[in-house]
Each structure stands twice: as C-alpha cells, then as structure tokens.
Amino acid sequence: MWAYSSVFYQIYPLGFCGAPFENDGVQEHRILKVNDWIPHILKLGADAIYFSPVFESDTHGYNTRDYKKIDVRLGTNEDFKEVCQRLHENGIRIVLDGVFNHVGRGFHAFQDVLKNRENSRYRDWFYIDFGGNSPYNDGLRYEGWEGNFDLVKLRLDNPEVREHVFDAVRYWIEEFDIDGLRLDVAYCLPFDFLKALRSFTGSLKEDFFLAGELIHGDYSRYVNDEMCHSCTNYECYKGVYSSFNSMNMFEIVHSLLRQFGPEEWTLYKGKHLLCFADNHDVTRIASILNNENHLPLVYGMIFAMPGIPCIYYGSEWGEKADKSQSDPALRPCFEEPQENELTEFLGRLAEAHKKSDALTYGAFRSVLLQNGYCIFERKTEKERVLAAINATSEEQICHFDAGCGRAVDLISGKEHDFGGGSILPPYSVSYWKMEA
C-alpha cells in the first residue's frame, strides 16, 4: 500500500482558502490556491494530501449538502479537477474526507423530510420520530451525531442510502482519480458498511486507501484486511506531547511498546497508523508544548515511530492556536507559506522517513530509556535505524550495545562512531542508519 511509505500534509480547505464560515452561496474559485502551494508541499517532503471536507456543506464542511459537488465557497468541480491533476503531476496522492455517518440539514433528502414528513420518500434515510421535536422546532425529532442536530445521522443500513454514498465515491474515483478516503468518526460506522466500502473501493482502484478517524478503544477492530488500512493514532498523539511536557519519555515509549513492541501480545504490530502532532480538531502543537525547544523533537519522534506521519498546514513553521479559541482559530487562512528552520528540518525528516525501509516498515524495540531522553530501534531484514532523542538542555553520554561500530545519521548525513559512548547534544534528534 502506497500510503504506508508516504508523508501526509493535511489541509482544511475552507479555512485554508479563507472561505466564509456560513455557506453564502457565492461561488469563488478559492481551491485553486492549492496549486500555488505545491512547491512548498514538495519542499516539505510530503507526497500525499489529506483534504478535510471539500463537499458542498452548510457551514464547516462536516454538515454535507451534496456529496458530488465541491463547496461553492471553494469553487467548481472543474477547479478541483485541475487541482487534482496538478497534484498528481507532481507525484502527490489525494485523500478526501469521507463524512458518511451524517449530513447537514441542507441535504436534499432531509429537506424533503422536513417538507413532506411521513409522505417523504426519504423518511427511512434517517432516524425520524414524527411524534417528537428538535431544537430547530421542526415538529419532528431525529438523531444527530453526539447530540449535534446540525449533523443529521444517516441510516447506513438502508440500501438506498448506501448506494447514494457509494455512487458518490465512485464519482470521485472515476472523475478525479482520488487515491483514498479519511473516514470521519469511523468509530460510529457499522462494520458491515466499512467492509462493503473496502470491497467496493478496492474493486474500482486496487490500492485505494481507507483511513478511519478513531479515538479510543481497540484499533484492530477497524484496521484489518476487511475494513480500514489505517486509523488516527490518538493514543500516541497525547503520549507524544505529554512526554515532553512532563519530561517523561517513559510515557510515549510505553505506548509504542504496547502498540508495536516485540512481545507476542503487542496490539498493532505490522499496522500503519496515522501519526500527527496536531490537526484541525486539537490545539496546535506549538501552543501546547511548555518548551519551544521541544517542537522539532516532537516531529523527530513522529517521523521515527511506527506509522504514517501527517503534518497539519501551518504547523510546519510553528503556527500557534488553542482549541479554546474556537475551531475557526485552528483552521486559518495563510496568504503564503512561512518557511523557516523548522520547515527545513521537517523536510529532512520526511526525506529520511521515505527513503528508509526501517523507518517505514521496521519493527520497534526500546534500546535505552530515561526520563529526558530515549533511543529506540526500527528494524527490517534490510536495515536498522536507531532513533535517538534528547529532550534535556544538557549533553548526554549514552553507553549501550549498538550492534555495530559506525553508522550514518539520516538527518545530518554525518557518520557516527559508537565507540566510547554516544553523545546526544542538547535538544537533539538523530536517526543512525546501519545494515541489518
């Protein structure tokens, strides 16, 4: 699967393009802005884009009105087809947000229910109680996602609903050649729906990628040969920043050992989960860290641990925003990329990750672990890489059995001699590559 060796770049299009929050119905060709950012995306080392919602919606994108239409605030379907062509010409794959658990109140079928009530041919597309009422005073009650009545839950067990969704997926694959879907709130989607979607998309495009949004629980229930290829690794998302803020590398390494370690009981060995420092739903990593010197180190951890690295637009230069400021604050518009030393460093991490068999597919083993620094191994039959991260402000001298005398740092390109102990400079990341 191509995604397992990729580096993702996430864009929230409505925010990225500066679209108004409410759908004003005014067509603007804003999505073409992505074309201007392609050189920056390539410089960053990303070779896949995950677009948050692009379909026509009521407001924020997750309340869909039309699964086959680009949001009028972003432009036309022809505009987006041009963007897809340009991205593919530059070797960048495309994953769209598939919001299939629910739709917006502006969705045509729900509007028909509001108008025609019991006589609507779409009454069985939703969970409707005609004897109740809603916060919108509709004179009927319906199920919304987690109590949000602007998000009307679909009955995915209804063959007509499923056909409507699958028809839209076919359209985006055949007309735009998209390469995958990120499934919003995948933990709410029925298993039989996920199995049918995996079979359907695989029949249209053999290497079509499905990644589910999962928060807690056993990811293996959703990530397997019948359903999703990957999912969001929220367990390690929290573990990464918390380990640095607490100066306790034991936390993240414990999670990685639990998920990917060498023991037989390891939960997700061989799986490729989506790793991230932040995204459109959480506080920016630069705002949540106590020590700004840890910012590049967080990414050093993410690009070295098992999984698929994903960078959220703007965070590659250290953009700040707190969840308490509201969702729009997390999803801003930037006129142009603001490249700096962090951007350049992430580019080197991305290239190291993509070119290393061990960093993309290797097993995980903890080699040396202290509160302020750690060394762990990624290993395949072809290659070994030791990732060393020092979160302290002091030089650390580490003595351990490296299994060889010399190696090359994939980040700096410098040779490393393990004789006499390895020196970890303050606030440093190294990926030492050696033969397996």
C-alpha positions in Angstrom: 0.0 0.0 0.0 1.5 3.3 -1.2 0.3 5.2 1.9 2.5 3.1 4.3 5.6 4.8 3.0 4.2 8.3 2.4 4.3 11.6 4.3 0.9 13.3 4.5 0.1 17.0 4.5 -3.3 17.9 5.9 -5.2 20.9 4.6 -8.6 22.1 5.9 -9.7 23.7 2.6 -12.5 26.1 3.9 -10.1 27.7 6.4 -7.0 27.4 4.2 -8.8 29.2 1.4 -10.3 31.9 3.6 -14.0 30.9 2.9 -16.8 32.4 5.0 -18.0 30.1 7.8 -21.6 30.2 6.6 -22.3 29.0 3.1 -23.3 32.3 1.4 -23.9 30.6 -2.0 -21.4 32.9 -3.7 -19.0 30.9 -5.9 -15.4 31.8 -5.6 -12.5 29.8 -7.2 -10.6 29.6 -3.9 -9.5 26.0 -4.1 -7.0 26.9 -6.9 -4.9 28.3 -4.2 -3.6 24.8 -3.5 -1.7 24.9 -6.8 0.4 27.8 -5.6 1.4 25.7 -2.5 2.6 22.7 -4.4 6.3 23.8 -4.4 6.1 24.3 -0.6 4.4 20.9 -0.1 7.2 19.2 -2.2 9.9 21.1 -0.3 8.4 19.8 2.9 8.8 16.3 1.6 5.1 15.4 1.6 3.8 13.2 -1.2 0.2 12.9 -0.1 -2.5 15.4 0.8 -5.4 14.7 3.1 -8.1 17.3 2.4 -10.6 17.9 5.2 -14.2 18.3 3.7 -14.5 19.8 0.2 -18.1 18.8 -0.5 -20.9 21.3 -0.5 -22.0 21.9 3.1 -24.0 24.2 5.4 -21.0 25.6 7.3 -17.8 23.9 8.5 -17.8 21.1 5.9 -18.9 18.2 8.1 -22.6 19.0 7.5 -22.7 17.9 3.9 -25.4 19.1 1.4 -24.1 17.4 -1.7 -21.6 14.5 -1.9 -20.9 15.1 -5.6 -20.3 18.8 -5.6 -17.3 20.9 -4.5 -18.4 23.6 -2.0 -19.4 26.7 -3.8 -17.2 28.7 -1.5 -14.2 26.7 -2.8 -15.1 26.8 -6.5 -16.3 24.3 -9.1 -15.8 20.7 -9.7 -13.7 21.7 -12.7 -11.5 23.8 -10.4 -10.9 20.8 -8.1 -10.2 18.5 -11.0 -7.4 20.9 -12.1 -6.0 20.8 -8.6 -6.1 17.0 -8.6 -4.3 16.9 -11.9 -1.6 19.3 -10.8 -1.0 17.3 -7.6 -0.8 14.0 -9.4 1.6 15.5 -12.0 3.8 16.4 -9.0 3.6 12.9 -7.5 1.2 13.9 -4.7 -1.6 11.5 -3.9 -5.1 12.7 -2.8 -7.2 11.6 0.1 -10.6 13.2 0.7 -12.6 13.4 3.9 -15.5 11.0 3.7 -18.2 12.2 6.1 -20.7 9.4 5.8 -22.1 9.0 9.3 -24.2 12.2 9.0 -25.2 15.0 6.7 -26.2 18.6 7.1 -29.7 19.9 7.5 -29.4 21.3 3.9 -29.0 17.8 2.5 -31.7 17.4 -0.2 -33.2 14.2 1.4 -33.5 15.7 4.8 -35.1 18.9 3.4 -37.7 16.6 1.7 -38.5 15.0 5.0 -39.0 18.4 6.7 -41.3 19.4 3.8 -43.3 16.2 3.3 -42.9 14.5 6.7 -44.4 10.9 6.7 -45.0 11.2 2.9 -41.4 11.8 2.1 -39.7 9.0 0.1 -36.6 9.7 2.2 -38.2 9.2 5.6 -36.2 5.9 6.1 -32.9 7.6 5.2 -32.8 9.0 8.8 -33.8 8.0 12.3 -37.0 10.0 12.5 -39.6 10.3 15.3 -42.6 12.2 13.8 -44.1 12.5 17.3 -41.2 14.5 18.7 -39.5 17.8 18.1 -36.0 19.1 17.7 -34.1 22.2 18.9 -34.8 23.7 15.5 -38.6 23.3 16.2 -39.1 21.1 13.2 -42.1 19.3 14.6 -40.2 16.0 14.4 -37.3 14.5 16.2 -34.2 12.9 14.6 -30.9 11.6 15.7 -27.9 13.8 15.3 -24.2 12.9 15.8 -23.4 13.0 19.5 -26.3 15.4 20.1 -25.4 17.9 17.4 -28.6 18.5 15.5 -26.9 20.2 12.6 -25.4 16.8 11.9 -28.3 14.5 10.8 -27.4 10.8 11.2 -27.8 8.7 8.2 -29.2 5.1 8.2 -26.3 3.3 6.6 -28.2 0.1 6.9 -30.7 1.4 4.3 -29.6 0.1 0.8 -30.7 3.3 -0.9 -28.5 5.4 1.5 -25.6 3.1 1.0 -26.0 3.2 -2.8 -26.1 7.0 -2.7 -22.8 7.2 -0.8 -21.1 4.5 -2.9 -22.2 6.3 -6.1 -20.6 9.5 -4.9 -17.4 7.6 -4.0 -17.3 6.1 -7.5 -17.7 9.5 -9.0 -14.7 10.9 -7.1 -12.5 8.0 -8.1 -13.5 7.8 -11.7 -13.7 11.6 -12.4 -11.0 12.9 -10.1 -8.8 9.8 -9.6 -8.6 10.3 -5.9 -6.4 7.9 -4.0 -8.2 7.4 -0.7 -10.7 8.5 1.9 -10.3 9.5 5.5 -13.5 8.3 7.2 -14.9 10.8 9.6 -16.0 9.4 13.0 -15.2 5.9 11.7 -16.0 4.6 15.2 -19.6 5.3 14.5 -19.8 3.5 11.2 -21.2 0.0 11.1 -18.8 -2.8 10.5 -20.8 -4.2 7.5 -20.7 -0.7 5.9 -16.9 -0.5 6.3 -16.4 -4.0 4.9 -18.7 -3.2 1.9 -16.8 0.1 1.3 -13.4 -1.6 1.4 -14.6 -4.2 -1.1 -16.2 -1.6 -3.3 -13.3 0.9 -3.5 -10.8 -2.0 -3.9 -12.8 -3.1 -7.0 -12.5 0.4 -8.5 -8.9 1.1 -7.6 -6.7 -1.7 -6.2 -4.5 0.5 -4.0 -7.3 2.8 -2.7 -6.6 3.9 0.8 -9.1 4.0 3.7 -8.1 5.6 7.0 -10.6 5.8 9.9 -10.9 8.5 12.5 -10.6 6.6 15.7 -10.1 8.0 19.2 -10.1 5.3 21.9 -10.5 1.5 22.0 -9.0 -1.4 20.1 -8.0 0.0 16.7 -7.7 -3.6 15.4 -11.4 -3.9 15.3 -11.5 -1.3 12.5 -8.0 -1.6 11.0 -7.7 -5.0 9.3 -7.8 -6.8 6.0 -11.6 -6.3 5.7 -12.1 -2.7 6.7 -9.6 0.3 7.1 -6.0 0.2 6.1 -5.1 2.7 8.9 -6.6 5.0 11.5 -5.7 8.1 13.6 -3.3 7.2 16.4 -4.8 9.4 19.1 -3.3 7.3 21.9 0.2 8.3 20.8 -0.9 11.8 19.9 -1.5 12.5 23.6 1.6 10.5 24.6 4.0 12.5 22.5 3.3 16.0 23.7 2.7 14.8 27.3 6.0 13.0 27.4 7.9 16.2 26.5 5.8 18.4 28.8 6.4 16.0 31.7 10.0 15.2 30.7 9.0 11.6 30.9 9.9 9.6 27.8 8.6 6.5 29.5 5.0 7.6 28.6 5.4 7.6 24.9 7.7 4.6 24.7 5.4 2.6 26.9 2.6 3.3 24.4 4.8 2.4 21.5 5.8 -0.9 23.1 2.2 -1.6 23.9 1.2 -1.0 20.3 4.2 -2.2 18.3 6.7 -3.8 20.6 8.4 -7.2 20.1 6.2 -9.2 22.5 3.6 -11.6 21.1 0.7 -9.7 22.8 1.6 -6.4 21.1 -1.6 -4.9 19.8 -0.8 -3.4 16.4 2.4 -5.0 15.1 2.6 -4.7 11.4 -0.1 -2.0 11.2 0.5 1.5 9.9 -1.5 4.1 12.0 -1.7 7.8 11.1 0.7 9.8 13.4 0.3 13.5 14.0 1.3 16.3 16.3 -1.9 18.2 15.8 -4.8 18.6 13.3 -8.0 20.6 12.7 -9.7 19.4 15.9 -7.0 20.0 18.6 -4.7 22.7 19.9 -1.6 23.4 17.8 1.4 21.6 19.0 3.4 24.9 19.3 0.7 26.1 21.7 0.6 23.0 23.9 4.3 22.5 24.5 5.9 24.0 27.6 9.3 24.3 26.0 9.7 25.7 22.4 12.9 23.8 22.0 10.9 20.6 22.0 9.0 21.5 18.9 11.4 19.9 16.4 11.9 17.0 18.7 8.2 16.1 18.7 8.4 15.8 14.9 11.6 13.8 15.3 9.6 11.3 17.4 6.6 11.2 15.0 8.8 10.6 11.9 10.7 7.8 13.7 7.9 5.9 15.4 5.9 3.3 13.6 3.2 4.8 11.4 2.4 7.3 8.7 3.5 10.9 9.5 1.0 13.7 8.9 1.7 17.4 9.1 -1.1 19.9 9.6 -0.8 23.0 7.4 0.8 25.9 9.2 2.4 23.8 12.0 5.4 23.2 9.8 6.6 26.8 10.8 5.3 26.7 14.3 1.8 28.4 14.0 0.0 28.7 17.3 -3.7 28.3 18.2 -5.6 26.9 21.1 -8.7 24.8 20.9 -10.4 27.2 23.5 -10.2 30.0 20.8 -12.8 28.0 18.8 -12.5 25.7 15.8 -12.0 28.5 13.2 -8.9 29.6 15.0 -7.4 26.2 14.4 -8.3 26.4 10.7 -6.9 29.8 9.5 -6.1 31.2 6.1 -2.4 32.0 5.2 -1.6 34.1 2.2 1.5 32.1 1.5 3.8 29.6 3.3 6.0 31.0 6.0 9.1 28.8 5.8 11.7 28.8 8.5 14.3 26.5 10.2 11.5 24.2 11.4 10.1 23.8 7.9 13.6 22.9 6.6 14.1 20.4 9.4 10.8 18.7 8.7 11.7 18.4 5.1 14.9 16.5 6.1 12.9 14.2 8.5 10.4 13.5 5.7 13.1 12.5 3.2 14.8 10.3 5.8 11.5 8.6 6.6 10.6 8.0 2.9 14.0 6.6 2.0 14.4 4.3 5.0 12.9 0.8 4.8 13.3 0.6 8.6 11.5 3.8 9.4 8.6 3.0 7.2 8.2 -0.8 7.8 10.5 -1.7 10.7 9.8 -3.4 14.0 10.0 -1.4 17.2 12.3 -2.1 20.1 13.3 0.2 23.0 17.1 0.3 23.4 17.7 3.0 26.1 15.1 4.9 28.1 15.5 7.7 30.6 13.1 10.4 31.7 14.7 13.1 29.4 16.0 11.0 26.5 15.5 7.7 24.7 16.9 5.6 22.0 14.8 3.0 20.1 15.4 0.7 17.2 13.4 0.3 13.9 14.5 -2.8 12.0 13.7 -4.8 8.9 15.6 -7.5 7.1 17.4 -4.9 5.0 18.2 -2.1 7.5 18.4 -1.0 11.1 17.9 2.6 12.3 18.4 3.8 15.9 16.4 6.9 16.7 17.9 9.0 19.5 16.0 11.9 21.1 17.4 14.1 23.8 14.8 16.4 25.3 17.1 17.8 28.0 19.1 21.0 27.9 22.3 19.1 28.6 24.6 16.8 26.7 24.0 13.1 27.4 26.6 10.4 27.1 24.9 7.1 26.4 26.5 3.6 26.7 24.7 0.8 25.1 25.3 -2.1 22.7 24.6 -0.7 19.2 25.4 -3.9 17.5 28.0 -2.2 15.2 30.8 0.3 15.3 29.7 3.0 13.0 26.5 4.4 11.3 25.3 7.3 9.3 22.8 9.9 10.6 19.9 10.0 8.0 19.1 13.6 9.1 22.5 15.3 9.0 24.4 12.8 6.7 27.2 12.7 9.2 29.0 9.5 10.3 28.6 8.4 13.9 31.0 6.3 15.9 29.6 4.3 18.7 32.9 3.7 20.4 33.3 5.2 23.8 29.7 6.0 24.2 27.3 8.0 22.1 27.0 11.7 22.7 23.5 13.2 22.5 23.7 17.0 22.1 21.0 19.1 24.0 17.6 19.2 22.3 18.7 16.8 19.5 17.3 14.1 17.2 19.4 11.6 15.3 18.5 8.7 13.0 21.5 6.4 12.9 21.3 4.0 9.9 23.2 0.7 9.8 23.0 -2.6 8.0 20.5 -5.1 9.5 
